[in-house]
Amino acid sequence: MAARWAGLVRAAVLMGADLHAAEDLAQAALVDCHRRWGRVQLAQDSAAYVHRILINRMRASRRRRWRSEVPTDPATQRDLQATLSAGGDVAESVSVAHGVREALAGLPLAQRQVVVLRHFCDLSEQQTADVLDVAPGTVKSRLSRAMTALAADPRLVPLRTEAER
């Protein structure tokens, strides 16, 4: 559970949940895994199984809540401490993180889920397809469209210019 916690929280945040909701979703997903431990052990891919539970929890929470206002999520103390201890520039780190979150939020949910599962959770195409209950070809096409949109997103210009150096 400790090994999966940070990755599940990060995945939920990148899929659009605020930090506190992401922590609640990760906790609920891990509780569900504990309750269904026999099924988790029998699953062909436990990582995909856990991420599927997380996504199902997110879908269920979105259906129940009123979402007309979306608060902005300032950088957490943990993020700031990690940046400071690594000797990095806090302002730049927060700016880049904010730009990535905004760019991901601009994608349709299906594309955002594919990007997060493939690139941030390091799931394979097949694992991602299993989690989202779609064909692997659908994962490829959604990822292609999402990456095209992200490449054109002006909020990610600082990342592109830094990568070109």
N, C-alpha and C positions, 0 to 999 in steps of 0.2 A: 504494500500500500504506500509506503514511504517513497518507493522508487517511482510510482506512477503519479503521485500527488501534483508535483510541480508541472509536469507535462499536461495533465488534465486541466489544471487551472489556466495555464497559458493557452491551451487550445480553446477553452471556453471564452477567454478574453478576446482572442483573435477572431472568434466567430461572432462577437458582438455583445457579450455579456460584460457588465461592469465587474470590477475585481471582487466585490463582496458576493455578487450573484454567482460568479465563476467558482469561488471557493465553496459556496453552498452546493452548486451543481456537481463539483468534483466529489465532495463529501457524500452526496446522495448516490452518485454513481458507484463509489467504492462500497457504500453500505449495501447497495443492491448486489454488487459482486460477492460480498461476504455472505449475504443471504442465499445466493444462488451458486455457491462455490463449486458444487458438483457440476453444474452446467459450464462454469468457467473452465474447469479442468478438462471437461470433455470437448470443449470448443477446439477447432483446428488451429485457431489463432487467437490467443487470449488478448493480445493487444487490440486487435480489431474488435473483439467482443466488448471490451471495456469502453472503447471510443464509441461504439454503437449505443451503449447504455447512456453515455454522456449526451450524445446527440438526441436520443429519444427524450431524455430529461429536459434538454433545452427546448425541444419542440413543445413538450407538455407545458412547460413554464410560460412560454410565449402565448399559448392559447388562452391561458387563464388571466394574464395580466393586462392591464390597460397600459398602452405604450405611447401616449401622445407626447410625452416629454422624455427626452433622453439626456440625463445629466452628463457633463463632461467628466472624464476620469483623470484627475491629476496624478502625477507620478507618485508612486508609493515610497514610503521610507526605505523599504528593502531595496528598491531599484536605485534610489539615490545613494544608499550606503555601499551597494555593490560597485557603482560607478566611481564613487570617491575612493574606495579601497583599491580599485584597479588603477587609480591615477588618471581617470578620464575626465573629460569636460562634461559636467552635469547638464548644462544648458543644451549642449549639442546632443547628448544622449537622449534627453527628454524630447527634444525637437524631432529627432529621427524616429523615436518610438511613437510619438504622436502622429507623425506623417504616415507611418506604416499602418497604424490602427485606422486612421481616417481613410486611407486608400483602400484598405480591406473592407471597411464599412460601406464604401461606395460600390462594391461589387454586389450582384445579386446573391442571396443567401446560398444557393446551390454552388455557385462558383467559389464563394468564400470558404465553404466547408471543404471543398476539394483542395484548395490552396493550403489551408491550415493542416489538413490531414496529411497531405503529400510532403509539404516542405517544412512544416514546423513540428509535426509529430513523426515524421520519417516513416510513414506507412507506404507500402508498395501500392501499385495500381490495383492489384487484386484485393489487397486488404481494404483499401479505400472503397472499392466497389462493394465489398461485403458489408462494410460499415454503413454505407449509404443505400444499400440494397438497389444498386444500379449495375448495368453492364460495364466492364472495363473500358469499352469504347466510349461510353458516356463520360467516364472519368477523364479520359484523354481529351475529349472535345471541350468539356467544361474547363479543364486546366488550361488548354490552349487559348480559349477565349479570355479567361481570367488573366493570364500572363500578358496577352496583348493589351488588355485594358490597363493593367498595372504598368506596363512599359510606357504607356502614353500619359500616365497620371503625373501632373506637375508637382504633386506633393512629394514625389520620390526622386526629384531631380538631384537633391543633395547626395543621395545614395548612389545614383548613376555616376555623377561627376567624381565621387570618391573612389568608386570602383575602377574608373578609367585611369586614375593616377598611377 
